[in-house]
Amino acid sequence: MRKFVSLLLLITFLILTITGIQMLLPHLHGAESGGMPFYPKGLHEYASFLFIAASGIHVFFNRKALASYVKQLF
């Protein structure tokens, strides 16, 4: 399960990064020029929900290691 969650986090992170950059850049074929909007807003939003859920599962499975890391910081 940990390997699956880690892979899911990596994939959703890559999707969020790519779609976020796409949404940031100007597009010549977007709604401003009379075409369909290019922004992958839907994919970006669904991937973010999946990323949040996978992050929560990741924290749950690694809570002991995370707690010891936080203790070392303070």
C-alpha positions, 0 to 999 in steps of 0.5 A: 500500500505504501508503494502505491500511495507513494507512486500516486503522490508522484503522479498527481504531483507531476500532473499538478505541476504540468497543468499548473504551468499550463494554466499560468502561460498565455495561449494563442488559441484560448477563449480570448481569441475566440477558441475553446479555453485551453486551461486543464482546470478540471484535470488540475482540480481533480488531481488536487483532490486526489493529491490531498487524499493520498497525502493524508494516507501517506502521513497516516502510514508514516506518522511515526517517522514524521513524529520522530523527525519533528521531535528532532527539529525541536 
